[in-house]
Amino acid sequence: MRNVKIAVLDMYEGVPNEGMRCIREILTKYAEMHSLQLTFDEFEVRIQQQVPDTTYDIYISTGGPGSPVDSAGSDWESAYFQLVENLMDWNKTNAVKKPMLFICHSYQIMCRYYQLGNVCRRKSPAFGVFPVHKTEAGMQEKVFGALPDPFYIVDSRNWQVIELNEANLAAMGAQVLAIEKERPHVPLERATMSIRFNEHFIGTQFHPEADAAGMHMYLQQEEKKEQVISHHGVEKYDSMLTQLTDPDKIMLTHDRFITAFLDYAIYGTLSDRLAAIERSVQVAAHNDDQNTFF
């Protein structure tokens, strides 16, 4: 049984949420299904300024409330991005890589920090179940492999990433994987919904951990129900509840996205290591063949 250590970077700033529950459940279920000795530690980043070291195998950075712009230059961000830089350095120099997943708020601050696009407020909040469309790069993305095009996601945000900086994306080796649905009646640029920042870091604007049970409880709260109805109407509210029961929508994304990320992170990087070892053995054997003994 292989041991796997995961660091979960909690970006919720103490605000009650369903995201942490969903992530814990996904990790626990994945360990059981694959007979892994999987442990995970949680780090409260924004209030307690807790940041893991580089001894973990996998890193998951969550969504969270508030502005992804106003925290620029804060102490917690400095510590957070030092970790990101340390992991990038690790992945450049070590055979076994350390993958990282950035969700929603984490995705937004990554885009702002590396100047990949304009991180700005939406004209109106996005909330509900929406289709997301793969780009050409997204069609080749291994983590998206088990999802159709389009696939459905839970969107809950006041912010977006638009007006991409193609030069900075190229310099970082980043690729846009998904964009929001096309709205012909709205003369606005479609926001990016997922970016592969580099070979081992991937981010999503949406919440791939969201499950139907959590969303249903969330929507049943009287305050949230009134908010959705006041902004979008009763028909939209009822439609959202109906879509939660569709196994081909958010539950498909819930079941397949993070598990695919873990598959690559755990088994893909192990394969990389075994391949590196095999190559070194082949090189050594070749060198031995070239030796002449007198």
C-alpha positions, 0 to 999 in steps of 0.5 A, a space after each residue: 500500500 502506497 503512502 500519499 500525503 496531501 496538503 489542503 490549503 484552506 482559503 475560506 478565511 473562517 467562513 462556513 462552506 461546503 467546499 472543505 467537506 466535499 474535499 475531505 469526502 473526495 480524498 477519503 473515498 479515493 483512498 478507500 477505492 484505491 487502497 491507499 494509505 492517504 493522509 491529508 493535513 489542512 492549513 488555514 492560510 488567510 487568517 492563521 497564515 499557515 502554509 505547508 512545506 514541500 514535503 507533501 506529495 500533492 497540494 490542493 488550494 481551495 476557493 474562498 470569499 472576498 476580493 482576489 485583488 485586495 490581498 495583493 502584498 499581504 503577509 499571507 499571500 507572500 507566504 503562499 506564493 513563496 510555497 508556489 515558487 518553491 514547488 515550481 523549483 522542486 518540479 524543475 529539479 526532481 524526478 518525482 513531481 508535486 502537482 497542485 490544484 487551484 480552485 476558484 479564489 486560488 485560481 484568481 489570485 494565481 492569474 493576478 499574481 502572474 499577470 495572466 489576465 485581468 482579474 475583475 468584478 463581474 457586472 453581476 454575480 454568477 451563481 448556478 449550474 452552467 455548461 463549460 466549454 473545452 478549448 482545443 488544449 482542453 480537448 487534450 487535457 488528461 484531467 478533462 479526459 473523462 468529461 464531455 464537452 461541454 461539461 457542467 459546473 457549479 459557479 459561485 463568483 463575483 469575480 472573473 478572469 478576462 483579457 488574457 495576456 498571451 505573452 505571459 501565458 506563453 512565457 509560463 507555459 500555460 494553456 487555457 483549458 476551458 471558457 464559460 458558455 457563449 452568450 450571443 445576447 451579451 456583448 462581453 468577453 467570455 471568462 476563462 474557466 480553467 488554466 493549466 499553469 504548467 505541466 504540474 499545476 492546474 486551476 479552475 474558476 469553478 468548484 469541481 468538488 461541489 456535490 448535489 447534496 451540499 448545493 441542495 442544502 445551500 439553496 434551501 437556506 431561506 436567505 440564499 433562496 430569496 437571493 437567487 429568486 430576487 436576482 434570477 426569478 423562481 423559474 431559475 431557482 427551480 431549474 437549478 434544483 432540478 439540474 442538481 438531480 441530473 447525474 450527467 451534470 455537476 455530479 459527473 464533474 464531482 465524480 470525475 474531475 478531482 479523481 482524475 487529478 489525483 490519478 495523474 498526481 499519484 500514478 502519473 508522477 509515479 510512472 514518470 519516476 519509474 520511466 526516469 529510473 528505467 532511462 538511467 538504467 538503460 544509459 548505464 547499460 549502454 555505457 558499459 557496452 562502450 567500455 573496452 577492457 584490456 
